[in-house]
Every structure is written in C-alpha cells, then in structure tokens.
C-alpha cells in the first residue's frame, strides 16, 4: 500500500464516522474530511479496503469493529486524553466539522459514534461534541432518540448548548425521537430549577435521572450494535490494542471476512 501511517489512521477514523458507503459517497466523505495525503481519493479508498475489506463489492470505508474499540480509537486520535503511549492527531480538530459541513447520509452514524465516545471520554465531549453542537445544534437529532437522550448525561454540555439543541428539534411528530426529547426536556427543566442554581453541586443529580441508554448504529447499515454509553472510566483504560502504532498494526484487530462469511462478530 502506498499510504503513510497518519493517512491510514485518518481513513480508519473516517470510516468509523460514516459506516460503509457506495463508492461515490465514499469519495465525497474523504474529500470533505480532508485526509492528509497526496494519493488520489480513489486509491486511498482502495488502500483502506486492503486492511478493511468491504462486506459487498459495491461499498467502501468498512469501519473498525467492535464498536467500543472504534470509539476508543476516535478518543485516542483526539487531543486531550491522558494515554501517554498514544499520540493524538491535530488533524481531528477540524476533521469532524468538515465531514459534517453539509447534509449527508452519514450524519446519523457520525453523531451516534461521537456521542458514544463523548459519554466515556470527557475530552471528546469538551473538545469535539460541545463545540460541534454549539455551532450546529440541529445535528443532535440525527443520531435518533437514544443518542439524543444520551446528551443529557454528558456533563460537558452546558445549559446553553442543550437549550440550543432543544430549539432546533424538528417540528411535528417524530415518534423515533420521543424518548430523546423527553430526556432532554427533563434535563433542561432540572438545570433551570432553583435547586440547580443554588449551592455548588446542588443540581448534580439532575444529570443522571435513569439508567444509561444504549447507543446503536443505524439499523439500515447492516453493521453491529453500538456499545453501552457508560463503561470503564477512561482513567482505568489501557491502550494495549494500539501500542504497536503505526496504524497499519490495527489490521489484526478486525478479523478478515472470508468468502461466504457474514459480518465479523464483535
């Protein structure tokens, strides 16, 4: 493969946020996110497919599995974590806004992955999710009701950000968003209450009003479930799967699909 380790890692990062796409959409996604390479976009997709073969010949950008590992890789690529053995890529600072700069078929997947990662990695919430929703609050419902509900438990999202999301919710009846809207409204009600604005810490419990939701990839993609929002704290997490950087070493983490086999299990 004629591709640098950094460019390959950026391609893996992109695929996690898009899920498999047809070739034309894949070209568009790579161009929007701005992967740092001199290779033609089509060649970059083919290089990525050597390590991550597509489920069907018509698609590109097969993502990293299992979901939790993909979310952790996104977090490690983002500056602000405390895993000394993994150097983040400053490219991620602008990549997400580029990928989501226009309406696209991958918006729902990108928001689901981002919110799931932000729920477990505070620096992703502070440096990626909060700025994105501050500038583009209309993106929040793209991941569906469960992803929308998960925003209520992410402490790095302040009242102003969540209020902006509430104001940009789609008009009319959207049953698939009902659970998320209810959770968001309840969270904002608690945040606006006198108890929340009283002594320090008085309203802390308002951000945890029930069991953590489970985020799942959009069912139309045909790929695996997203992992639970909450898990082991990042401080206790170890980066052994990624220690053998550069990114080419990520290849063994995803079992290759043999002819006639289905999607690899998580």
N, C-alpha and C positions, 0 to 999 in steps of 0.2 A: 504494500500500500504506500502510495506517495502522499503522506499526510503527517503533520507534526503531532506530537503528543497533546499539545494545547488545543489544536484544532479538532482532534478526535474527541477530546473531553467536551469541547463545546458542542459537537454534534450529538454526543450522548445526552448532554444537558437539554438540547433542543428536542430530541425525541421523547424525553420524559414529559415534556410540556405539551406535546402535540398528539401523542399516540400515532399509530400508523396512518399515513395519508397516501392518496394517489400521487403519482409522480409529479404532476403539475402543481398540486398543493404543496408537496414537499419542497419543490424548488422555491416556491413563494415563501414558505416558512423560513428556510435557510437564508434567503436574501433579506427578509425582514429582521431576523435576529442578528445578522451581521457577523457570522463566524469569520474569525481572522485567518484567512488562507488565500493563497494565490491560485489554488485549484479552481477549475470550473465547478459550479454548483452541482452539476450532474455527476461529475467524478467524485465529489465529496460524498454524495449520497451512496454511490457505489462502494466507496471505501468503507463507509459506515456499515453497509449491508454485509460486508465480509465477516465482520465480528458479530453483527446482529441481523441474521437473515430474516427476511420478511415472512410472514405467515402465508402470504399469497404473492404470486409474481407481479401483481398489479400495485403493490404498496411499497412504501419506503419508510424509513425512520421508525423501525421497530424499537420499542423502549426497553430499558433495563428492568429486569424483574429480580426479586419480588418488589412489590410496591414500596415497602418500608425502606429497603435498601436504596431505591431510587430517590426517595425523599431525603435520606441522609446524604446521598451524593450531592443533591441540589444544595443542601445546607453547607456541606463542606466546600463547595465551589464558591460560596458566598462569604465575603469578608465579615469578620466579627465573631467567629467561633473560637474555642479555646483548644482545639485539637492541633497540637504543635507539629505533628507528623504530616499534616496535610496543608499545603499552601493554597489559599483561595485564589481565584482568578478575578482581577479587577474588571474584566470584561462583563461579568454578570451584573455590574452596576447599572448598565444601560440596556442589556440584552432583553430583559423582560418587557420593558416599555416598547422596544422596537417590535418584538413579536406580537404584542397586543395593540399596536398602533392603529389598526383598522379592524372592523368586524371580520371574523374568520370562523371557520368550522372548529378550530381548536381552542376557542376561548373557554369553553366549559371545562375541558380537560386541564388547561393551564391553571385555572382558578382552583380546581379541586386539588391538584398536586401542590400548589403553592400554599393553600390554607392548611392542608395536612402537614406539610413541613413546618409551617409557621407555628402550629399548635404545639409542636415539640421542641422547636429550636427558636428561642426568643430573638436571636439576632436576625433570623429570616423575617420574623414578624416586624421588627423595628426597621430593618433596612430595605426590605422588599415589599412586604404586604401593605404596611401602613402608608408609605409614600405612594404606592400604586393606587390604593383606594382613595387617598386624599386628592389625587389628581383625576382619577377615573372611577368614582363611586358606582357608576352604572354597570361596572364589570362584576360586582359582587354576586348578583343572582345567576350569573352564567353557569356556575357550578351546580345549581339546583338547591333544593330546600335544605338538605342536610349540610352542605357546605356553607350555606347562608347562616344556619343555626350555629355552626362551629365558631363563627366570628364572635359570638357573644362571650366565649370563654377565653379569648386571646387578649390578655391584659395590655398589650402594647397598642391596642386600638382604643383611642380615647372617644369621649362622647361626641366631639365634633365630627370625627370620621364616621362613626356609626350613624349619626344623625344625617349626614350627607348620603349614606347608603340608603337609609330609610326614605329620604326624599326622592331618590332616583329609582325606587322599586317600580316595576311595570304596573300600569293601571289595569283595572279589570280583574277578572277571576283567573287565578293561576293555581289550581289545586296542588301542583307539584312543589310550589313554594310555600304552602301554608305553614308547615312546621317551622321553616326558617324564619318567616315573617313573624310568627308568634314569639319565637325565642328572641328575635331582635327587638321587638316592641317591648317585651317584658324586661329585657336588659336595659333598654333606654329609660323605661319607667323607673327602674330601680336607681339608675345613675342620676336621674333628675330629682329624686326624692330628697327631702331634708336630711334623712339619715345618712345618705351617701355623702352629702356635702358638710356633714358635721365633723366630729373629731377625726383625726387621722386614722384611717383604717376602718372606719365605721361601716363603710359600704362594701368592704372587700368581698363579703359572702355573696353579693349580688351577681358576681360574675360566674358563679357555679350553682345553677339552680336545678341541676338534674344530672343524670348520667351522661358521659361524653358520647356524642354521636359517632357513628362510623361513616367515614367518607369512602365512597366507592367510585371507581371510574365510570363514566357514562356507559350504560349497557349497550349502546349501539356500536361500541368499538370492538366488542368481542374479546376484550382482554380482562385481566384479573381484577379482583376486588381491591379497593384501596384499604390500607390497614387502618386500625383504630387510631383516632386522633391522638389520644394520650397513651404514653408508654413509658419506658425507662427514661429518666431525666437525661438530657444531653451531657451533663457533667459526669455521669456514670458510663457514658457510651464510649466504646473503644473503636478505633478506626482500622483494626486489623485487615478487613477486606480491601482497604485502599492503600495500605502501607507500601505495596510494591508498585508505586507510581513509576513511570508514566501511565497514561490512560490505556495503553494497549493491554496492560495486565488486567484490565477489567473483563476481558473476553471470557475467562473461565467462570466468571460469576454467573453467567447465563448459559444454561445448557443449550447446546446446538439442537435444532429440530431436525430429525432425520425424516426422509421421505415417508409420508403416510402418518406421521405423528401429529398430534394437535399441539396447542399452546403448552409450553413448559409450565409445570405447576410451581407455585410459589415456594 
